[in-house]
């Protein structure tokens, strides 16, 4: 089944490859003003474009510089959408979102954090290459119910394991639920269990769904 | 199709040994690789630098993946390497030669107990790249 925004995704990618930030921005902002949901733009335009950029680089059809420029443009446009992302009514739930130490591919996790914001969560997005102890300290200081961990590179799986072990060793008033995501977890459907996570999601939309269900369940069990 | 079976996962001590000896293994692998003619044929202009970067990357990938061994992840890395690295002047023959050099380095630098758990993964990768059966560290070198 084709994406509703496949044509927009193609035009957007073409603008990125032409180093045309103005056109890329206009395409997205116009679509949103005409009613396209930000979540659809994230999943069907930005995510699609990023995947294609990766494939183009892998096949030596674009340079590292082109890929970095395109990613920077997408992040710039995401920030233009933030008045809409942060407009939801708050639901009193908190999530810390991070990439593990060594991981530089942060745009996917940023999308996940934004999806939770759109659902009214208060998110603490820590970005790329975050030291494990800093993540744990943040979990404690903000009292988050959920930790979302991302890696794109398989050589960072060991760091995912180390971070989750560190979280499990920490004493919390209520132990956070840990969800993992990223390319390695999409490739191996059992990997999330091997690294000690509680949940896995293949994309930002699924992350919101499975985490919300898990938190609801956890709260109903804790209720007197 | 049934995916090929991986060797048993290394225990924590073997993995820690492999990680703690990253520099020694990488240096030994470069030393071993630069005496293998096949390895020098492509990046010959700056063999030690090019092979060194490749070995450091290979060690890093192995150390990460061996923490939770997965056929899908290793196959994906090998497919990525076969697609991307030829554009950087590194062909499959060079990759195989590099992995053989890495396997010898693992045997040289780790305890026998650790090496027995790590080197089968390197052999597995060599076979998946088409390097042929490789029962022991000495074959092909």
Contacts between the chains, C-beta under 8 A, distances in Angstrom:
chain1	res1	chain2	res2	distance
A	57	B	84	8.0
A	58	B	80	6.6
A	58	B	83	5.4
A	58	B	84	4.9
A	59	B	83	6.6
A	59	B	84	7.8
A	59	B	87	7.7
A	60	B	84	7.4
A	60	B	87	3.7
A	153	B	64	7.5
A	154	B	61	6.5
A	154	B	64	5.6
A	154	B	65	5.4
A	154	B	73	4.7
A	154	B	76	7.2
A	154	B	77	6.1
A	155	B	60	4.7
A	155	B	61	4.6
A	155	B	63	6.8
A	155	B	64	3.3
A	155	B	65	6.9
A	156	B	64	5.9
A	157	B	64	4.9
A	157	B	65	6.4
A	157	B	67	5.5
A	157	B	68	5.5
A	157	B	73	7.5
A	158	B	15	8.0
A	158	B	19	7.8
A	158	B	63	6.2
A	158	B	64	4.8
A	158	B	66	7.9
A	158	B	67	3.8
A	158	B	68	8.0
A	159	B	64	7.6
A	161	B	67	5.3
A	161	B	68	6.7
A	184	B	70	7.6
A	184	B	73	5.5
A	187	B	70	7.5
A	187	B	72	4.4
A	187	B	73	6.0
A	187	B	76	5.4
A	188	B	70	4.4
A	188	B	71	7.8
A	188	B	72	4.2
A	188	B	73	5.8
A	190	B	70	7.9
A	191	B	68	6.1
A	191	B	70	5.7
A	191	B	72	8.0
A	191	B	73	7.3
A	194	B	68	4.0
A	194	B	70	7.5
A	195	B	68	5.7
